Amino acid sequence: MTVALGDGVGALGCLDDGTSVGAALSAAAREVGSVRLVIGWLPTSIAGLDADAFADVVALMPGWGLRDTLRSSSARFVPTRLSAIPALLTDVLRPDILITRLVRRPRGLQFSSEVSWQSSAISCGAEVFGVIDANAPAASAHEHVDQVRLLGATTEGLAEVPQKEPEPIHFALADEVLRLIPRGARLQYGPGQLGTALLRRARVPLGIDTGLLTDEVVELDRRGLLVGAPSATYLLGTEALYDWADGRKILRGIDYTHDITRLSRGQPLIAVNTAIEIDPLGQINVEGIGEKVVGGIGGHPDYCTGARLSRGGLSIIAVPSVINGRSPLVDHLSRPASTPAYDVDMIVTESGHVDLRGADWAQRRGLITKLFT
């Protein structure tokens, strides 16, 4: 049997009777002895979860909350772009059961703070075991989740993950990037200090078409600069974001949010992402340095490709010229490329940018090398 656990800030902790979902599932898996666990992106760890109790633990994204879990010999992560996850769940990782947090609304039970890959798991035949949370928002664009077995109730609400305050370098980067973004474009941004700086410094109306919505979207809306309803698959923030999102139909499944064909159409898409390493041709590594894994591939290649194909769009990699005392420019990536060079239009640092569109390999090497010297 394969069991999938709902992910994101809505990953389950304890029921109102004190039962730890992670501990109870681990105890059952240990007794059965042949259970595979599929876990998605986790910003915080799941209390009580014992990876050694499972025959196999497969992480779809090695998020911050999975670092301890991935130390187990039974755990591993799959190097894949997010847009490929629905296909994996249809085939080699098809779950029999999905255990997730849901909210009750007049039209029925709904996903709360993330849809992610869960709707794909259900469409592939997974039976839904739901925990109803009276204190969580309903931000899903899906009308309702059918045929749910109720495990219990909780009032614990969502994990709060405030974004770190940007430093001067992030504002300098944001200012350079914002010069390249036209009024009314769709913006994809990543979580973290650069993403916060981008939205805080924005002075023209923008649509938001991204993977993770953060608190700064609320402020963008309050300033009258948010065009239409944002689109994302996860919430990641604090109570301010969760209260704002409640009742808004803004979260959809990965098969929608990360669909490259959809991303490439409509208003120009400006994808702003970062990198841990860049080679002289523009290949990008976002996973880590050598054996040290910091994050997963995630939606990085999806949004870079979608923006690259978007008419009037731009695939931008924005990085400080020095990170922790070292340049992100390396002769050779220390891990496999997360995003290919031909899906990168521009590289931006705090001191300027290079436009790689139309450049051949030799020209790219010259432009990138000059930017970092």
N, C-alpha and C positions, 0 to 999 in steps of 0.2 A: 504494500500500500504506500502511496505517496500522499503526504499531507502538506498543504501550503498554508503559511501564516500571513495574514494581512500585514502590510508594512507601513512605512512612513511614521509620522507623529501619532498616528492612530493605532500603532501596534499595541496589542493587548497586554495589560499588566495583571491586575487582580479583579475578581468579581466582588460584588458587594458583600458576599459572605466570607471574604478573605481568601478564597481559593486563588492561587497563582496559576494562571493559564500555562505559563512556561513550565512550571514544575509538574503540573498535572499531566501535560502532554508528554514530558520527558519520562515520567513514571510509566505511563501507558506504553510508550515506545520501548522502554527497557523490558517490560513484561512480554510484549509481542516478539521483539527481537529482530524484526525485518522491516522497519519503517524507514522510509526516506522522507526527509524534510526539505522543502523548498522555501527559501526565505528571500524576500526582496530587499529593497534599500531601507536601512534602519539608521536614523540619526542618533538613536539611543539604544542601549542594550535591552533585551527582554529578560526581566528578572526571573530567575529560577530555571531558565532553559539550560539543559545539559546536553551539549552536542555529542558527548560520548554515549548517550543513551540510544542514538539512532544508528542504523546501519550505514546511512549516507546522509550528509547535510550538503545541500547545493545552494550557494548564495548567487543570486542573479546580479547583485552589485555588492562589492566589498565595502559597504558604508561604514561610517564612524562607529556605529553601534555593533558591528560584527567583528571587531578586531580580536576580542577574546575568543569568540566562537571559532574563528578561523585558525586558531592555534591548535584545535583538536585534530587528531590524525584522521578522523572521519569526515572532516569538513573541507570544502573546496569552493572556489568561485569560478564561474564560467566567464571567460573573456568575450563579451558580446556587446554590441550596440543595443540600446533599449528597444529600438524598433523591431528587432529580431525576436524579442521575448515571446510575443504571442505565438509565433510559429513553433518555438521550442515547447511551449505549453500544450500545443496541439499534438506533439509527437513524443520526443524522448523524455520530456519532463512533465508529461500530462498528470495533473493531480487528481486524486480521487475525492479529496475533501479540501475545502477552503474554510479556515477558521478566521473570522474577521469581526471587526467592530462595525456596527450599524446604528442608524438612528431611526426613530419612528416619527413619521410625518403623516398628515391626513390621507395621502394617497398610498401609504404603505411604508415598507422599510427601504432605506436608502443608504448608499455609501456616505461616509462623512467627510473626512479631511483628505482622502486620496481615493482615486479610482485605480490608477496605475495599471497593472496587468490583471487585476482581479476580475474585471468583466470578461477578459479573454479566457481565464480559467473556468468561469461559469459557463461560457458558451461552448467550451470543450467538454462539458459534462460533469464538472466538479460539483459535489453536493456541498451546500453552504451551511455551516454551523455558525450562527451569529450570536454575538453578545451585544445587547442593546444598551447604548449609553445615553442617559438623559441629559448629559452636560456637554455633548459634542455638537458641532454645527453640521448642517446638511448643505453641502456645497456642490453636490454632484449634479451634472446635467442629465444623468440617466434617471428615468422616472422612478423606478423602484427595482428591488431585488426580489425575485419570486422564489417560492418553495424553500423557505429557510427553516432549519431546525434550531430552536432557541436553546442555547447553553445556559443562559442566565443574564443578569443585568449588572451594570456598573455605573457609577457616577464619578469615576476618577477623571474624566475629561482627557484632553490631549497633552502630550509632552510639549512643553514650551522650550523653543530653541531660538533665543534672541540672536540677531546678527551682530557680529563684532563691529565696533565703531571704526569707520575708515580712518586711515592715517593720511597725511599730506600726499604721499606717493599715489594713493588710490584716487584722490581727487584730481591730481595732475593727469593721471591716466584717463580718468573719466572725461576730463575737459578735452583731451586730444581726440577721444573716440566720438564725443558728441558733435564735434565739428563735421563729422562724416555722415551723420544721421539726418535724413530729411524729415520735414514736418509730416506727420501722419503715417510714418512707416510703422511696421510691426517690429517690435524689439524682443529678441530673446536674450536673456541674461542669466548668468549663473548665480548661485547663492554666495554670500561672502562679502568682503569689504568692497571689492570693485563693483559688484552689482548694486550694493547700497549706494555707493557714490554716484553711479550712473543715474539712478532714479532721482536721487536728491538734487543733482546738478541739472537735470533736464529742464529746458525752458520752452520746448515746443510740444504740442500734443503728440502722444505716442499710443499705438496699440501694443498690447502685451501678449505675446504668443510664445510661451516658454514651458519648461518642465516643472519648475518650482516657483510658487508665488510666495513672496516674503512680505514682511510688514511694510516695507517702503512703498508697495503698491497702494496701500491705504492712503498714504500721504500724497502720492501722485494723483489719486482720485480727488482728494480734498482740495488740491490746488487747481482742479479743473483741467488736468493735462492727460487724463486717461481716456483714450478713444474707445468707445464701445465696451463690451464685456471682455475681460481678459480670458485667456485660455491657458490651462495648465492641467497637470495630472496629480500634483501634490501641493499641499500647503506646508509651509515651513516657517514658523514664527512664534508669535506670542498671542495672548488673549485678544489683543487689538485686531490682529488679522483674522482670528477665528470668529470673533463677533461680527466683523465686517463681512466675512464670507458667508455667514449663515443665511440660507434662503436664496443665495445667488447660484445660478446654474452655470458654474464656471469650470468644473473639473470633469475631464473626460478620460477615457482609456488611452493607453500608450498607442494603440492602433490608430488613434485619431491624432493625438498631440504630436507624435513623432513620425507621422506619415510624411515621407519626403515629397511625394507628389502634391499633397495638400500644402505643405510648407512652401513649395516653390511657386504657388499660384497666389493671385490676389495682390494686395498691397505689398510693396517691397519688404522683404524680410532682412533685417539687420541682425545677424547672430554675433554676439560678443562673448567670446570665451577666452579662457586663459590656457596656460601650458606649464608643465614642470620642466620639460626639455623641448628645444627646437633645434633641428639640425640645419646646416647651411642651405638645404634645398627647401625647407619649410615643412618637413615632416614633424608631427606633433606627438609627444608622449604626455599623457595626463594621469597615468597610473601611479608612478613613483620613480624612485631612483634605484636601479639595480634590483636587488632582492627586496628592498623596502617598498611595500605597497602602501600608497597614501589613499587612493580612491580607485574607482572603476572607470571603464570606458564610458559607460552611461550614454547620455544623449549627445555627447560632444560631436561625433561624426554625423549624426542625423541632422543636427541643426546647421553644422558647417556645410553639408551637402545641400540641404534645402535652401540655404541662403545663397550658396554659389550658383544654384540653378534659377534663383528668383530674379526676374527682370527688374533692374534697379536695386537689387539687394546686394548685400556685402557679407562675406564671411570674414570676421575680424578676430585675430588673436591679439589680446592686449596683455602685456607683461611688463613689470618693472625691468629695467636694464640690469639690475642686480637683485637677486633673491637670496636672503640669508648668506650674504657675502660671496655668492657665486653668480655667474652669468647663466641665464637659461639657454644660451646658445652653446651647443656642444658639437664636437666633430662627428660623433656617432651617438644615437640614442642608446641608453642603457637598458631599455625595454623595447618590445615591439611597438611599432607606430600605432597610436590610437586613431589618428586622423591622417589621411594621406596629404601630401603637399599640394596636390592639384585641387583640393577643396579649401584652400586658404587663399583669400583675396588680398588681405592686408595684414601686416603685423605692426602693432602700435606699441611704443614705449612712451615714457613720460616726456621724452625730448622730441618726438615726432613719429612719423610712420613711413612705411614703404608700401607702394602699390605693386603687387606681383601679377596683376592681370595683364596678360599679353606678353609676359617675360618668358624667355626660354630658360632652360636649366642653368646655363652659365650666367645669365643675367640675374636670375633669382639668387644664386650663390653670392654674386657681387653685392646686390642690394641688401640682402639680409646681413651679410658679414659687416658691411659698412654701418648699418643701423646700430650694431652692438659694439662698435669700436670708436 
